[in-house]
Structure formats: structure tokens, C-alpha cells
Amino acid sequence: STLLFGVRKCTRLTVFQVPDAGLHRPNVVACISSTLCCNSHTLEELNISGNRRMGDEGLELLSSDFKQLKKLKAFDIFCMGLTSRSGNTLADVLHNLPALTSINLSKNKIGSSGLEIITPALQQCKQLKLLDLTYIGLDKEVHPVLPTLLSGLPQLQRLSLGDNHIGDRGFEQLAPVLQQCSQLRDLVLTGCGLTSDGHSMPLLVTVLLCLPRLEVLTLNCNPVGDKGLEQLSPALEQCTQLTILNLCNVGLKSPQSVLIVTRLLRQLTSLKYLYLSGNDCGESIHDEFLCSAVKAHPSLERLKLPKSIRQDEVTELNRFAEDPTTTLQYVFYY
């Protein structure tokens, strides 16, 4: 609070970050309020994330100050202890932030009811490019809300829906709208319950083919399996701008999947990070092809492999990564 007391005297701040700062304390809240008031005409980035004890009441206390930040572009309030009760307050704040391009609401349990309340306000943020809704308590019953929201955000470039149980049924409703998000560069679907048993994989294929600018695809912790990877591979090969592909813990068990990944490596020459750990395809002759593709790749920097990769190939890759003339900097196995 002593530091914040000094900061509040600043009057030309453009960035203000106070994550995990104990904002539930009355004297700290007062300092934050004063700082926001003094910098309302200049502040462009605000990060008060991680103050989980602030909760709905804290948001209400600071809401009038938030509404004065007409130049605010980035609003980071993840893990603030917010619930659906904050819906109306948050909607009121968002209505007053016309310049907003980025908002992180992750790890706040606002749920479907809260998201429904703030959807009209978010849709008014026509410049919004980043929307993080990771782990906000959505499930397969809420997806009429998500398509409505996304259909009104034509400039969206980065979207995270991770750790919400969308499921195959929910993704059926979501996929047609994702196909229209042609500006998307990052798509995070971690732990969304997408499987190869329903229609999720064919629908995801269609979505990927409509996202020519996609650079980051995160599918980890979905039971995609060997069948799902085989279905996705033709579309993944077309995502030539991909720099990050996360397939950790997706249930790959067949050596055939190693061949598919090898083929992807040869096609995706822009790839920098490839994550495959947590799968168990067993040791096979195909490991040699995968490791050869890794060594021949022109831009790969980070690689996470399952422990099932043959030990002789592991040793060779470690030796290769130690060479300062190669792009590969980091190899991890688990």
C-alpha cells in the first residue's frame, strides 16, 4: 500500500499493473481508485489479475473508476474471484470502454448467466482482438450464448475457450460461427471435451480450413485419439502459418500417429513449438522418421515428446539440440 500511495501521484501512466496485490484491503482499493482517477485520460493497459479476494464486491467498488478509462485497450482481470453476480456491473463497465482491444476474464466463475449478461457489451467493443474465457464455468448447455457473442466480434484474432466443457454437442453449435472468424490467429480449445466419437473432428476440420491466418492451435487434454488426429491431419497440413501446435495428452496410442506427426512437421515449415507429451504411441521404427523430420525442420525451437520415443533417438535429439547452429533449443520428454 505504501508503494501504491506513491504511484497514485503519477498522472500520465499508460500501463498500470498490480497483479496479486491484495486489492481486497480498503486502503489498497482507495489507492487504486485514486491512481485510476488521476490517469483516466492516458491509461491504455490495466492488469489487476490474481486478486481473487477482491470478488464481486471489489469490482463494484472500482467500477465507477473503470468506466472513466476511455482510452483503455487491454483489461486483464483474470482470477479475480468474480461470479455471475458481477454480470451487470461488468456489462456497465464494458459499455464505457470504447477503445478496448483485449480482455482477459479467465478463471472467474461467471458461468453462462454472467456471459449472457455481458455479451451485448462485449459486442459493442468492435475493435476487440483478444478474448480469454478460459475456465469461466461454461458447459455444453450455454452454447447459444457463445455463438451469439462471437458472431458480433468480426475483428477477433485470439480466442481462448480452454477448460470449459464444451463437448461434442456444444461444438456443433459453435463451429459454424468459428468458421466466420476469418481473422483468428490463436485458437485455444484445451480440455473442452472434444472427441473423435461425435462430430467434433469433422467440424474442426471445416473450421481450420476457414482460418488461413491461424498461428496457434491448442488441443491438449481432449480425447482426440488416433482416429481424430487422422481426421484432422489434412486440414492441419493446410495451416501453413502455424507456429504453435499443442497435442499433449490427446490419447495418441498408435505408431501410425507418429507418421502423421512426421508428415505434419514436413508440411508446417513455420512451426516453432510442437507439444506431444502425455501420449504413448510405443517404441517403433517410425520414431526414427519423426526425429529425422525434427532435425531437418527449418524453424522448430521447442519440442515436447512422449517418453515412449526410443532412447537412442532421444539421445540423438539431445545431442542435436546442443548444437548452437540449429534452431532447436529445448527438448522435453514426459
ZIKABEL-V400522 format. One record per backbone hydrogen bond with DSSP energy under -0.5 kcal/mol. CO is the residue of the C=O (numbers start at 1). NH is the residue of the N-H. E is the energy in kcal/mol with one decimal. If there is no record, write none. Layout:
((CO:NH:E) (CO:NH:E))
//
This chain:
((1:5:-2.1) (2:6:-1.3) (3:7:-2.2) (4:8:-2.1) (6:9:-1.5) (7:10:-2.4) (14:44:-3.0) (14:45:-2.2) (16:47:-2.5) (18:21:-0.7) (22:25:-1.6) (25:29:-2.5) (26:30:-2.1) (27:31:-1.7) (28:32:-2.6) (29:33:-2.6) (30:34:-2.2) (31:35:-2.4) (32:36:-2.7) (33:37:-2.2) (34:38:-2.2) (35:39:-1.1) (37:40:-0.9) (39:42:-1.4) (39:43:-2.5) (40:71:-0.6) (44:73:-3.2) (44:74:-2.4) (45:16:-2.5) (46:76:-3.0) (47:18:-3.4) (48:51:-0.8) (49:20:-2.0) (50:52:-1.7) (51:54:-2.1) (51:55:-0.5) (54:58:-2.0) (55:59:-1.8) (56:60:-2.0) (57:61:-2.0) (58:62:-1.7) (59:63:-1.0) (62:65:-0.6) (62:66:-2.3) (63:67:-2.0) (65:68:-1.2) (66:69:-1.9) (68:70:-1.9) (69:72:-1.6) (73:101:-2.9) (73:102:-2.4) (74:46:-2.8) (74:76:-0.5) (75:77:-0.7) (75:104:-2.1) (76:48:-2.1) (78:50:-2.7) (80:55:-2.0) (81:56:-0.5) (82:109:-1.0) (83:86:-2.0) (84:87:-1.8) (86:90:-3.1) (87:91:-2.5) (88:92:-2.2) (89:93:-2.1) (90:94:-2.8) (91:95:-2.1) (93:96:-1.6) (94:97:-1.8) (97:100:-1.4) (101:129:-3.4) (101:130:-2.1) (102:75:-2.5) (103:105:-0.6) (103:132:-2.2) (104:77:-2.1) (105:108:-0.7) (106:79:-2.4) (107:81:-0.5) (108:110:-2.4) (109:84:-0.7) (110:114:-1.8) (111:115:-2.1) (112:116:-2.3) (113:117:-1.5) (114:118:-1.8) (115:119:-1.2) (116:120:-0.5) (118:122:-2.5) (119:123:-2.4) (120:124:-0.8) (121:124:-0.6) (122:125:-1.4) (124:126:-1.9) (125:128:-2.1) (129:157:-2.7) (129:158:-3.0) (130:103:-2.0) (131:133:-0.7) (131:160:-2.1) (132:105:-2.3) (133:136:-0.8) (134:107:-2.6) (136:111:-2.9) (138:165:-1.2) (139:142:-2.1) (142:145:-2.1) (142:146:-0.9) (143:147:-1.8) (144:148:-1.1) (145:149:-2.4) (146:150:-2.8) (147:151:-2.0) (148:152:-0.6) (149:152:-1.3) (150:153:-1.7) (153:156:-1.5) (157:185:-4.0) (157:186:-2.4) (158:131:-2.6) (159:188:-2.5) (160:133:-2.7) (161:164:-0.9) (162:135:-2.7) (164:166:-2.3) (165:140:-0.6) (166:170:-1.1) (167:171:-2.1) (168:172:-1.4) (169:173:-0.9) (170:173:-0.6) (170:174:-1.6) (171:175:-2.8) (172:176:-0.6) (174:177:-0.8) (174:178:-2.0) (175:179:-2.0) (177:180:-1.2) (177:181:-0.5) (178:181:-1.1) (180:182:-1.9) (181:184:-1.9) (185:215:-3.4) (185:216:-2.7) (186:159:-2.2) (187:189:-0.6) (187:218:-2.2) (188:161:-2.7) (189:192:-1.2) (190:163:-3.7) (192:167:-3.5) (195:201:-0.6) (199:203:-2.0) (200:204:-2.7) (201:205:-2.3) (202:206:-1.8) (203:207:-2.3) (204:208:-2.9) (205:209:-1.9) (206:210:-0.6) (207:210:-1.5) (208:211:-1.5) (211:214:-1.5) (215:243:-3.5) (215:244:-2.1) (216:187:-2.4) (217:219:-0.6) (217:246:-2.4) (218:189:-2.9) (219:222:-0.7) (220:191:-2.3) (222:224:-2.9) (223:196:-0.9) (224:228:-1.3) (225:229:-2.1) (226:230:-2.2) (227:231:-1.9) (228:232:-2.2) (229:233:-2.0) (230:234:-0.5) (232:235:-0.7) (232:236:-2.5) (233:237:-2.2) (234:238:-0.6) (235:238:-0.9) (235:239:-0.6) (236:239:-1.2) (238:240:-2.0) (239:242:-1.7) (243:272:-2.7) (243:273:-2.8) (244:217:-2.3) (245:247:-0.7) (245:275:-2.4) (246:219:-2.4) (247:250:-0.7) (248:221:-2.0) (250:225:-3.6) (251:226:-0.6) (252:280:-1.9) (254:257:-1.5) (254:258:-0.7) (255:258:-0.6) (255:259:-1.3) (256:260:-1.8) (257:261:-2.4) (258:262:-2.2) (259:263:-2.3) (260:264:-2.2) (261:265:-2.4) (262:266:-1.6) (263:267:-1.4) (264:268:-3.1) (267:269:-1.4) (268:271:-1.3) (272:301:-2.9) (272:302:-2.6) (273:245:-2.1) (274:276:-0.5) (274:304:-2.4) (275:247:-3.1) (276:279:-0.8) (277:249:-1.9) (284:287:-1.5) (285:288:-1.0) (285:289:-0.6) (286:290:-2.1) (287:291:-2.6) (288:292:-2.0) (289:293:-2.0) (290:294:-2.1) (291:295:-2.2) (292:296:-1.5) (293:297:-0.7) (294:297:-0.9) (301:329:-2.7) (301:330:-1.9) (302:274:-2.2) (303:305:-0.5) (303:332:-2.6) (304:276:-3.0) (305:334:-2.1) (306:309:-1.6) (310:314:-2.0) (311:315:-2.5) (312:316:-1.7) (313:317:-2.4) (314:318:-2.5) (315:319:-2.0) (316:320:-2.2) (317:321:-2.7) (318:322:-1.1) (320:323:-1.3) (322:324:-0.6) (323:326:-1.8) (330:303:-2.4) (332:305:-3.4))
//
